[in-house]
Amino acid sequence: MFKIEIEKAMEERSMDQINSIARNNIKLYRKMRKMTQKELAEALDVTHSSVSAWEIGKNSIDMERLNDICRILNVSLVEILTENEDEEKVQKDEENKQLIEYVERRPEVKRLLKTTMDSRSDDVVVAIKLLEALKKR
């Protein structure tokens, strides 16, 4: 399935277009993670100028390095190779992905969310105020 998604992302595109999409997405996801080129370079054990050269299209990125970038930025290869026309939607999808990962790591938060699903809105507001008061202690 993963191979099919990659093939679909690359369908009817030249290598120049694919490289351009990858460059733009690397920069987009790096910035969404509030990561500088220097920080990404350090994580990849390359120079800052290498990351800069990839992002502006001066140098191309080999597949092994692209996989490393995906791992560091916590995105799939499909996400890096797919053209994102709506940056706002990508940002929202990313925020949702982070929320889901957070809830999965915290079973007590998952339990809290499930509990609120069956609760009245005003009860949820009271619970929020209670949690906020406890947080200030």
SVG drawing of the C-alpha trace seen along z (x, -y; Angstrom):
<svg xmlns="http://www.w3.org/2000/svg" viewBox="-26 -29 55 31">
<polyline fill="none" stroke="black" stroke-width="0.4" points="0.0,0.0 2.8,-2.4 4.5,-1.8 1.2,-2.5 0.9,-5.8 4.4,-6.9 3.8,-5.9 0.5,-7.9 2.4,-10.9 5.0,-10.7 2.5,-9.9 2.9,-12.2 5.6,-14.3 9.1,-14.9 12.1,-14.4 12.5,-18.2 8.9,-18.6 9.3,-15.8 12.5,-17.4 10.8,-20.8 7.9,-19.3 10.3,-17.5 12.3,-20.7 9.2,-22.7 7.8,-20.1 11.1,-19.6 11.2,-23.4 7.5,-23.4 7.7,-20.5 11.0,-21.8 9.4,-25.2 6.3,-23.6 8.5,-21.8 10.2,-25.1 13.5,-23.6 16.2,-25.7 18.3,-24.5 21.2,-24.3 19.3,-22.0 18.2,-19.7 21.8,-19.7 23.0,-18.6 20.4,-15.9 21.5,-14.6 25.2,-15.0 25.7,-17.3 26.6,-20.9 24.1,-23.8 25.0,-24.6 23.9,-21.1 20.4,-21.6 20.3,-25.1 21.4,-23.7 18.7,-21.0 16.0,-23.5 16.9,-26.0 17.4,-23.2 21.2,-23.7 21.8,-20.0 19.6,-17.0 18.8,-14.6 19.5,-10.9 16.9,-8.4 18.7,-7.3 19.1,-10.9 15.4,-11.7 14.4,-8.8 16.6,-10.2 14.9,-13.6 11.4,-12.0 12.4,-10.2 13.7,-13.4 10.7,-15.5 8.4,-12.6 6.6,-12.6 6.2,-9.8 7.9,-9.7 4.4,-10.1 3.9,-13.4 7.3,-14.7 6.6,-13.7 3.0,-14.9 2.3,-18.4 0.6,-20.4 -1.5,-23.2 -3.2,-24.2 -0.5,-25.0 -3.2,-25.8 -4.7,-22.3 -1.3,-20.8 -0.8,-22.7 -4.2,-21.6 -3.5,-18.0 -0.2,-18.2 -1.8,-19.6 -4.4,-16.8 -1.6,-14.2 0.3,-15.6 -2.9,-15.6 -3.6,-12.0 0.0,-11.0 -0.3,-12.8 -3.6,-11.1 -2.2,-7.7 0.8,-8.3 -1.3,-9.4 -4.1,-6.9 -5.5,-9.2 -6.0,-11.9 -7.7,-9.4 -10.0,-8.4 -10.7,-12.1 -11.6,-12.7 -13.9,-9.7 -15.6,-10.8 -16.3,-14.3 -17.9,-12.8 -21.0,-11.8 -21.1,-14.9 -23.1,-18.0 -21.2,-21.1 -21.6,-23.0 -20.2,-20.0 -17.1,-20.0 -16.6,-23.7 -16.8,-23.0 -14.3,-20.2 -11.9,-22.5 -12.1,-25.1 -11.4,-22.5 -8.4,-21.2 -7.1,-24.8 -7.5,-25.5 -5.6,-22.3 -2.8,-23.2 -2.2,-26.5 -1.6,-24.8"/>
</svg>
